[in-house]
């Protein structure tokens, strides 16, 4: 009688197969650098002791930059800008009413209104359709310089030497005449212009909130008009690896506005309905909306990955602190930005810093490239052209605004194109 061989049992593989678990996003390493605090803002100097001078560049070497970073002027700038940011915590733009603005604030807004009228009176040359800076921008700057004396007399400045110093910062806040570009250094010049007005007692601490929510917002609107009209090139742009081609401070001031907002979270920058409803009241959302409108592709992850990454932060407190830290690291501590900074009597240089005459470099307005510093290598000093990448040569970057306008003219810009898999 045949015997049936028992079939081998099938092993239970359930315990041998690895358990499938959803992959967790790897958390980015925490920045251990503490958030910077707001220094105490010193009182304005006695005007009778000030010897006014036309501002000039004094950060012309790495040593000059180090001297600046440990100077009273560095602390003055940080105290003023962070003080402005602290003044608008949890405050929408609409909270400041027309009747609450001082005469000085209203005069500054009128100056910016007149500057925008000059833009309308100086239309760009459309010939060629270039996406680089339009040379008619220089005519606009000539008109600004011609109107500047009257503007500053309206602010109460009577001394011609005082006007010559203060107006330099305003004239330099709209972009560079030679390179037809604009960046965070020009934005900083506008804030230094306001700081000079503070140093002269024309604006005071009670003006800080309207200074941000009315004056700076008006300047921002004006600069968008100028950028869109004359296709200003980004000054030393990092492309998509920066916050914005042109501005920085709307993100700092805007994060302060939203610091403890009950329902607008950092992720709201991806919600178009939220941006449309609240963008006019909060600078952060408004600037994101403007950035989106100037790009030829759709999606922050593609054209502004840094903004996209920041939106994953747990709170606006973290973003606001990070923006303060970034302002110091990416503006004040960045030599390619600060090599263009101008020092006068109201924001003075310190002893030991170079002068343009000592180094033999051209004045800021006369330089063709991104700026020059003196570098010492093996005991030999030479003038070194420096850009935001730290290289000796720069690459002209066309205006993203110009590209978007070109798409609209050809009928391709009705909607932004999507990147595959977006």
FENGIZI-V389111 format. One record per residue. N is the residue number from 0. RES is the residue in one letter. PHI is phi in whole degrees, -180 to 180 (999 if undefined). BURIAL is + if it has 9 or more other C-alpha atoms within 8 Angstrom, else -. Layout:
N,RES,PHI,BURIAL ; N,RES,PHI,BURIAL
This chain:
0,X,999,- ; 1,X,-72,- ; 2,X,-104,- ; 3,X,-84,- ; 4,X,-75,- ; 5,X,-71,- ; 6,X,-64,- ; 7,X,-63,- ; 8,X,-73,- ; 9,X,-80,- ; 10,X,-66,- ; 11,X,-82,- ; 12,X,-90,- ; 13,X,-58,- ; 14,X,-81,- ; 15,X,-91,- ; 16,X,-81,- ; 17,X,-60,- ; 18,X,-72,- ; 19,X,-80,- ; 20,X,-128,- ; 21,X,-62,- ; 22,X,-76,- ; 23,X,-91,- ; 24,X,-66,- ; 25,X,-69,- ; 26,X,-72,- ; 27,X,-68,- ; 28,X,-62,- ; 29,X,-71,- ; 30,X,-79,- ; 31,X,-80,- ; 32,X,-69,- ; 33,X,-67,- ; 34,X,-66,- ; 35,X,-71,- ; 36,X,-91,- ; 37,X,-85,- ; 38,X,-67,- ; 39,X,-72,- ; 40,X,-83,- ; 41,X,-70,- ; 42,X,-69,- ; 43,X,-60,- ; 44,X,-73,- ; 45,X,-70,- ; 46,X,-59,- ; 47,X,-70,- ; 48,X,-99,- ; 49,X,-90,+ ; 50,X,-103,- ; 51,X,-65,+ ; 52,X,-151,+ ; 53,X,-71,+ ; 54,X,-62,+ ; 55,X,-145,+ ; 56,X,-75,+ ; 57,X,-129,+ ; 58,X,-94,+ ; 59,X,-120,+ ; 60,X,-158,+ ; 61,X,-62,+ ; 62,X,-63,- ; 63,X,-59,+ ; 64,X,-65,+ ; 65,X,-65,- ; 66,X,-63,+ ; 67,X,-63,+ ; 68,X,-65,+ ; 69,X,-112,- ; 70,X,-101,+ ; 71,X,-61,- ; 72,X,-65,+ ; 73,X,-60,+ ; 74,X,-64,+ ; 75,X,-63,+ ; 76,X,-64,+ ; 77,X,-63,+ ; 78,X,-62,+ ; 79,X,-69,+ ; 80,X,-71,+ ; 81,X,-68,+ ; 82,X,-64,+ ; 83,X,-63,+ ; 84,X,-63,+ ; 85,X,-65,- ; 86,X,-72,- ; 87,X,-112,+ ; 88,X,-57,+ ; 89,X,60,+ ; 90,X,-124,- ; 91,X,-73,+ ; 92,X,-60,+ ; 93,X,-69,- ; 94,X,-72,- ; 95,X,-95,+ ; 96,X,-91,- ; 97,X,-57,- ; 98,X,-71,- ; 99,X,-91,- ; 100,X,-89,+ ; 101,X,-72,- ; 102,X,-62,- ; 103,X,-64,+ ; 104,X,-62,+ ; 105,X,-63,+ ; 106,X,-66,+ ; 107,X,-63,+ ; 108,X,-63,+ ; 109,X,-63,- ; 110,X,-61,+ ; 111,X,-68,+ ; 112,X,-62,- ; 113,X,-67,- ; 114,X,-64,+ ; 115,X,-68,+ ; 116,X,-63,- ; 117,X,-65,+ ; 118,X,-63,+ ; 119,X,-64,- ; 120,X,-80,- ; 121,X,-128,+ ; 122,X,-66,- ; 123,X,-73,+ ; 124,X,-82,- ; 125,X,-83,- ; 126,X,-63,- ; 127,X,94,- ; 128,X,62,- ; 129,X,-69,- ; 130,X,-91,+ ; 131,X,-93,+ ; 132,X,-57,+ ; 133,X,-85,+ ; 134,X,-68,+ ; 135,X,-66,+ ; 136,X,-53,+ ; 137,X,-66,+ ; 138,X,-67,+ ; 139,X,-60,+ ; 140,X,-64,+ ; 141,X,-62,- ; 142,X,-69,+ ; 143,X,-62,+ ; 144,X,-62,+ ; 145,X,-69,- ; 146,X,-88,- ; 147,X,-61,+ ; 148,X,-58,+ ; 149,X,-62,- ; 150,X,-58,+ ; 151,X,-75,+ ; 152,X,-65,+ ; 153,X,-66,- ; 154,X,-85,+ ; 155,X,100,- ; 156,X,-87,+ ; 157,X,-104,- ; 158,X,-74,- ; 159,X,-66,- ; 160,X,-70,+ ; 161,X,-66,+ ; 162,X,-63,+ ; 163,X,-60,+ ; 164,X,-75,+ ; 165,X,-69,+ ; 166,X,-66,+ ; 167,X,-58,+ ; 168,X,-69,+ ; 169,X,-66,+ ; 170,X,-63,+ ; 171,X,-90,+ ; 172,X,-91,+ ; 173,X,-100,+ ; 174,X,132,+ ; 175,X,-90,+ ; 176,X,-66,+ ; 177,X,-75,- ; 178,X,-87,- ; 179,X,52,+ ; 180,X,-132,+ ; 181,X,-152,+ ; 182,X,-158,+ ; 183,X,-65,+ ; 184,X,-68,+ ; 185,X,-71,+ ; 186,X,-59,+ ; 187,X,-63,+ ; 188,X,-59,+ ; 189,X,-64,+ ; 190,X,-67,+ ; 191,X,-69,+ ; 192,X,-59,+ ; 193,X,-65,- ; 194,X,-63,+ ; 195,X,-63,+ ; 196,X,-64,+ ; 197,X,-67,+ ; 198,X,-62,+ ; 199,X,-93,+ ; 200,X,79,- ; 201,X,-76,+ ; 202,X,-117,+ ; 203,X,-128,- ; 204,X,-56,- ; 205,X,-61,- ; 206,X,-85,+ ; 207,X,-61,+ ; 208,X,-65,+ ; 209,X,-67,+ ; 210,X,-63,+ ; 211,X,-84,+ ; 212,X,-82,+ ; 213,X,-116,+ ; 214,X,-72,+ ; 215,X,-65,+ ; 216,X,-63,+ ; 217,X,-68,+ ; 218,X,-61,+ ; 219,X,-62,- ; 220,X,-63,- ; 221,X,-61,+ ; 222,X,-67,+ ; 223,X,-64,- ; 224,X,-65,+ ; 225,X,-65,+ ; 226,X,-62,+ ; 227,X,-75,+ ; 228,X,-82,+ ; 229,X,-108,+ ; 230,X,53,+ ; 231,X,-58,+ ; 232,X,-77,+ ; 233,X,-64,+ ; 234,X,-80,+ ; 235,X,63,+ ; 236,X,-63,+ ; 237,X,-89,- ; 238,X,66,- ; 239,X,-74,+ ; 240,X,-89,- ; 241,X,-114,+ ; 242,X,-65,+ ; 243,X,-159,+ ; 244,X,-63,+ ; 245,X,-120,+ ; 246,X,-108,+ ; 247,X,-128,+ ; 248,X,-64,- ; 249,X,-58,+ ; 250,X,-77,+ ; 251,X,-69,+ ; 252,X,-63,+ ; 253,X,-66,+ ; 254,X,-66,+ ; 255,X,-65,+ ; 256,X,-59,+ ; 257,X,-99,+ ; 258,X,-51,+ ; 259,X,-124,- ; 260,X,-65,- ; 261,X,-70,- ; 262,X,-139,- ; 263,X,-83,- ; 264,X,-101,- ; 265,X,-56,+ ; 266,X,-71,- ; 267,X,-64,+ ; 268,X,-67,+ ; 269,X,-95,- ; 270,X,-106,- ; 271,X,-62,- ; 272,X,-65,- ; 273,X,-64,+ ; 274,X,-62,+ ; 275,X,-66,- ; 276,X,-81,- ; 277,X,-118,+ ; 278,X,-61,+ ; 279,X,-73,+ ; 280,X,-107,+ ; 281,X,-133,+ ; 282,X,-59,+ ; 283,X,-60,+ ; 284,X,-68,+ ; 285,X,-64,+ ; 286,X,-71,+ ; 287,X,-61,+ ; 288,X,-62,+ ; 289,X,-67,- ; 290,X,-59,+ ; 291,X,-58,+ ; 292,X,-73,- ; 293,X,-100,+ ; 294,X,-101,+ ; 295,X,-98,+ ; 296,X,-126,+ ; 297,X,-104,+ ; 298,X,117,+ ; 299,X,-60,+ ; 300,X,-63,- ; 301,X,-95,+ ; 302,X,-98,+ ; 303,X,-143,+ ; 304,X,-63,+ ; 305,X,-67,+ ; 306,X,-62,+ ; 307,X,-63,+ ; 308,X,-64,- ; 309,X,-63,+ ; 310,X,-65,+ ; 311,X,-85,- ; 312,X,-62,+ ; 313,X,-71,- ; 314,X,-155,+ ; 315,X,-70,+ ; 316,X,-60,+ ; 317,X,-67,+ ; 318,X,-69,+ ; 319,X,-62,+ ; 320,X,-65,+ ; 321,X,-66,+ ; 322,X,-68,+ ; 323,X,-64,+ ; 324,X,-64,+ ; 325,X,-69,+ ; 326,X,-61,+ ; 327,X,-68,+ ; 328,X,-75,+ ; 329,X,-100,- ; 330,X,-117,+ ; 331,X,-68,+ ; 332,X,-96,+ ; 333,X,-97,+ ; 334,X,-59,+ ; 335,X,-61,+ ; 336,X,-84,+ ; 337,X,-77,+ ; 338,X,-64,+ ; 339,X,-95,+ ; 340,X,-68,+ ; 341,X,-109,+ ; 342,X,-114,+ ; 343,X,-128,+ ; 344,X,-98,+ ; 345,X,-84,+ ; 346,X,-127,- ; 347,X,-84,- ; 348,X,-79,+ ; 349,X,-107,- ; 350,X,-61,- ; 351,X,103,- ; 352,X,-80,+ ; 353,X,-69,+ ; 354,X,-119,+ ; 355,X,-61,+ ; 356,X,-68,- ; 357,X,-59,- ; 358,X,-83,+ ; 359,X,82,- ; 360,X,-105,- ; 361,X,-73,- ; 362,X,-65,+ ; 363,X,-48,+ ; 364,X,-70,- ; 365,X,-96,- ; 366,X,-82,+ ; 367,X,-84,- ; 368,X,-105,- ; 369,X,-79,+ ; 370,X,126,+ ; 371,X,-129,+ ; 372,X,-132,+ ; 373,X,-102,+ ; 374,X,-116,+ ; 375,X,-108,- ; 376,X,-133,- ; 377,X,54,- ; 378,X,81,- ; 379,X,-110,- ; 380,X,-95,- ; 381,X,-148,- ; 382,X,-78,+ ; 383,X,-128,+ ; 384,X,-78,+ ; 385,X,-128,+ ; 386,X,-121,+ ; 387,X,-69,+ ; 388,X,-91,- ; 389,X,82,- ; 390,X,-94,+ ; 391,X,-81,- ; 392,X,-133,- ; 393,X,-114,+ ; 394,X,-119,- ; 395,X,-65,- ; 396,X,-111,+ ; 397,X,-68,+ ; 398,X,-74,+ ; 399,X,-66,+ ; 400,X,-61,+ ; 401,X,-62,+ ; 402,X,-63,+ ; 403,X,-65,+ ; 404,X,-64,+ ; 405,X,-64,+ ; 406,X,-63,+ ; 407,X,-66,+ ; 408,X,-66,- ; 409,X,-91,- ; 410,X,84,- ; 411,X,-93,- ; 412,X,-104,+ ; 413,X,-63,- ; 414,X,-144,- ; 415,X,-71,+ ; 416,X,-78,- ; 417,X,-92,- ; 418,X,-78,- ; 419,X,-52,- ; 420,X,73,- ; 421,X,-73,-
